[in-house]
Amino acid sequence: MPELPPRAGAAPDPSPTAALAKLACPACGGQAIWNPAKQKLICPFCGTESPAKFDEGTGEIVEHDLVTALRGIGDDERGWKRATRQVRCQSCNAISVFDPARQAQNCEFCGSAQLVAYEETKPAFSPESVLPFAVSEATARDRIRQWYGKLWLAPRALKRRALTDTVKGIYLPYWTFDAAVDARWTAEAGHYYYTTETYSEGGQTRTRQVRHVRWEPAAGSLSHFFDDDLVCASIGVHPNLLRGIEPFPTQSLKRYDAGYVAGWIVERYQIDLVGAAQRARDAMEAKITQMCARQIPGDTYRNLVVHTSYSGQTFKHILAPVWLMSYHYGRRAFQVVQNGVTGAIAGEYPKSPWKIALIVLVVIVFIILAMSGGGR
């Protein structure tokens, strides 16, 4: 896995002990936790509100050169800048990172109790920036209850359960990629034209319009800048659900500080920089091809060929907040996920076979009535 280059003039990382001391409650010494509702560090033991004096330096978030990183670099951009424990779920393989004093009983992603200690062979890349939680836990639960209320096909028993008690706040790993792309394309542009054709039907002569295509060569070029294209590095949350709550407002990113994730669970990325960069490149190529296709004149096209060149390629590792609810209904596992900044929700849920049967029955009755009415 590639490593990030050291930043010129970068100060050495604070030790885990120093990082934890910085987050201690000034009143009782307990571990302060970031509170999204108050946007402050709050002590869960005595309720003291601590000023969030985060070490943000200049406040600038560094974008790292992708080409340099993929060639291999040093280790000083690795680690969590705080003491952590890590466990891997033997069921879904998600790796959770949390404070040393916390005891993990079940996997936050799938609910399995099959957790084992995870020892890194090499520390993970340090997050460059973080999106602090903006949606509070109470608000997240209310929104999920409202979402459940709209699920007509869900079994009644599902709505009666206190599932929102299992809502957990988690920071998910993402990579972001920037790139300036220059593209040149060639294609055959198709222009429709019509001719009148005569044919016989039932002993009568009729005419109809027949469409044809006139092909001619076409070419063009375009330039585009991709800014903060996201590639999720989570394996704990189902990808289709994440697509349903994206995007995350990366313009609101804060420079990473351990204070923002104090008391929260963080998922360690398992899609490394190389794999994420390839996914980002594939997505960019697909978008550029679509943009070139829209430039082709005429009504249709064929044989589109696109040549691209990339420059200014940069990346960063960020943490994005979600509220996650994992539960079992019968023998199946389901997830509901909510964007911790925008509040967007996407979820899975069981469907009642009785309600589905009722819908089918209503449709059949409607068709029968329509057919009988049309036959009069």
N, C-alpha and C positions, 0 to 999 in steps of 0.2 A: 504494500500500500504506500503511495507516495506521501511525502512529508512537505510541510510548508516551509518556505525560507524564513530565516530570522529577519525581523524588521530592523532596519538601520537605526541604531540608537535606542533600541527597545530596552526597557528596564527589566531586570530579572523578575520572574513570576514570584508572587508572594507565597510563602509556605502555607500548607494546609492549616497549620496551627494559627498563623496570623490571620488567615481568612476567616476561620471560625470565631476568633476573638473579636474581629470587627463586627460580627453579626450577633454578638451576645446582647441580651437585654441589659440596659444600664441600671435597672432597678433590682432585678433578682438574679441576673446572670444566666437565665434560661436562653434557649435558642430562639431568636426572633424569626418570624416567618413573614414573607411578603404577602400583603393583603390586597387583593385586586380592587375591592370596594373602596378602600381608603387610600390606595396607592402609597402605602407606607409599610414599614416593618413593624409587626405587632407581636408582642410576647403572648403566646397562648396560655401561659401560666398565671401571669398577673395582669395582663391586659395593657401593659405600658406600650405607648406608641413611640417608636424610635425614629429619629430623623434619618432619612435614607441618604446617607453621605456616601454615595457610590464613587469609586475611583474611576471616573470616566475620562480623565485626562483632558484632551482637547475636545472630546465628544465626537471625534471623527471615527468612522468605521472603515477599516482598511479592506480594500479589495486586493486579493493576492493574484499575482500573475500565474495563469493556468499552465502555460508552457514550462515555466521554471519549476513549478510544483511537480508536474508529471515527470520531470527529469530526475527528481529525487533531491531532498533537502534535509536540513537539520531537525533536531528534536525540540527546540525551545518553544514551538508553537503547539505543544501537546500538553494534555492534562486538564483537569477541571478547576484548578486554582482553589481547591478546597478538599478537605478529607471526605471520602466517599466509600460506600459499599456498593458492590455490583452483584446481581444475581441473574442467572439465565433460567428461563422457563423451559422445562424439558418437553412441554406440550406444543407451544407456539414459537419457541426459540427467541422470543424477545428478551433483550437485556435491559434491566432496569437499574438505574443509578440513583441512590438516595443517601441521606445523611447516615453516618455510622451508628447513631443511637437508635435508628428506626429498625423495627423487626418486621420483615415481610412474611406474611402468612400465606397469601395467595397472589398469583400473577394478576396485575392490574389490567392486563389486556384480554385474558381468556378465562380468568378465575381459577386456573389450575393451582393445586397445592404442590406441584412437582417443581420446586425451586432448588437450584444448586448454586453454590458460590461460583462466581465467574472471576477468573484471574486473567487480566490482559497480558498478552505477550508483548504488546507495545501500547503505550497510552494513546487514547483517542486524540484527534485534533481538538484543540481548544476551540469552543465556539467563539466566533468573532463578534457576534451580536445576538440580542435576544429581544423578543416581543413580550413584554410583561403582560400578565393576565389583566384584562380590563373588565371582563364579565365576572361578577362575584358568584360564589357557589349557590347562594340563595336564588339569584336571578337565573342561573343555569338550570337549576331544578325546576323552577316555575316554567321556563320555556320548554323544557322536555315534557312536563305534564301537559302543557298546551298542545304540543306536537302529538302526544299520545291521544289527546281528545279528538283529533281529526282523523284518526285511523279507524274508519268504519269497519274494515275487514278484520281488525285484530280481535281475538277472543275477549269476552268480557272479563274473564279471570285475569288476563294480563293487565288490564287497566286497574283492577282492584288491588294488585300487589304494590307494595311500597318500593318499586324498583329504583326510584330516584335516590334512595338512601345509599345506593352503590355508586353514585356519581363520583369520579375521581379526577382531580386536576393533574395533567401530565404535560411535560414539555417534549415535543417531538423533534427529532433531528431533520434538518433540511440543508441542502446545498443550494446556493444561488449562483447563477452564471450570467456574465455579461459578455457581449461580443458585438463587434461591428462587422457586418457582412456586406460584401459587394458581390452581386450576382449578374451573370450574363446568360441569356436564354435564347434558344432557337426552337421553332415549332412550325407546324403547318396549320394555318388558320383556315377554318371552314366557314363558307358563307352560303346560307340557304337560298335557293331559288326554286321556283315552281313552274311546272308545265301542265297543260291540260291533256288528259288522257281519255279516250273514248272506249267504252266497254258495253257489253250486252248483258241484260239481266231480265229474266222473265219475258224474253221476246222483245224487249224494248232497248233502245240505244240510250245510254246515259254517259255523262262525263264526270270526271273527278280531278282534283288537283293532286299532283304527285310531287313530293319534295325531293330535291336533289342537293348535292353539296359541291360547291366549287372550292377547290383547295389551292392555296397560294402560300409561299414561304413568308415567315414572319420572324422578327428578332427584336430583342430589347435588353434593357439592363435596369437594375434598381440597387439601391443601398438601403440598409436597414440596421438599426441598433437594438439589440436585445438587452433589456435592463432587468436584472433580478429575475430571470427565468428560474422557477422553482423545481427542484427535484427532491421528492421526499425520500429520506433514508430510513423510514420506519418499516418494520415488518410486523409490529404489534397491532396496528390498526389496518383494517381492510382498505386496500387502495381505492376501490370505487366509492367508499364513504368519504375519504379525504378529498377526492375530486369534487364531491358534492358540497364541501364547505370552503374550498379554496376560492379565490386567492386570499392570502394573508397580506395585510397592508405593510409591506416592507419599508414604506416611507416613514413608518413610525418606529423602526428598529432603534434599540438602545445598545450602546457599546456593552459587551458582556461584562457582568459583574456577578459574583457568587450570591450577592444579596437578592437578586431577582429570583433565583431558583431555590433560595433557602426554604427548607421544609417541603419542597415539592419533589415529585419523582420525575426523573429525566430518562428518556430512552436513549441508549447508546446507539449510534448509527451502525448498521451492518451492510449498507451499500457504501463502499469506499469511494474515494475521489475519482479513481479511474472509471469505475462502473457508472457513477453519477455523471461524469463528464461525457461518457459515450451516450447516455440517455438524453442528456441535454443537447448534444450535437444532432442526434436523430430527430429530436423534436424541432430543432431550429431548421434543419434541412426540409422537414415536412412543411413547416410554415412558409419558408422561402419559396418552395415549389408552388404552394397555393397562391402566394402573392404574385409570382410570375405568371401563373395561369390566368389570373384576373387581368393581366395586361394584354393578353393575346386578343387581337381584334376579331371581329366576326361573331358567328353564332356557336361554333364549336371548335375543337382543336384535336390534333393528334401528334404523336412523336415529339412530345416536349422533352427537351434536354436542357438541364440547368448546370452551369459551372459556377461554383462559389469559392470565394476566398475570405478567410477570417483574419481579423486583427483585433488588438486590444482585448484579448480574452482574459477575463478575470473571474475569480470565484470567492466565496466565503462560506463558512459553516455557521448556520444560525439555529436557534431554538425557537419553535413556535408553540403557543399554548393551545391545548384543547381540553375540554371536559369530556370524559369518556365514561360510558356506562356499558359494562359487559354483563350479560346474564344468560341463563339457560332456561328454556321453556321446553319441557319434555326432554328429548335427547339432543336437541339442537342448541347451538350457541349463537347468540346475537350480539351486535354492538350498536350503540347509538353514540355519535360523536358530534360535538358542538365546538365551533370556532371560538376560542377564548378571547378574541378581540371583537369580532363582528357579530357573534351570536348565531351565525348560520348553522343549521342542524341538518344532518343526514343520518338515517338509521335503518336498521333491519328489524323486522318483527314477524311473528308467525301469523298466518292467515287462518281464520276460522273456516273449516270445511262446510259448516252449516250455512254460513253467510254466502260463501261462494256458490253453494247449491241453490240458495234462494235467488241469487242474481241470475243464474242460468235458467231457473224456472221462469222468472219474470220475462226474460228475453224470449224464451220459447212461446210463452203465452202471447206476448206482443206480436211475434211473427205469425202465429196462428190467426189472431184476430185481424191482422193486416191482410193476410191471404184470403180469409173468409169475406172480409169487406170488399176486397178487390174483385171477388168473383161474382158479386151481385150485378 
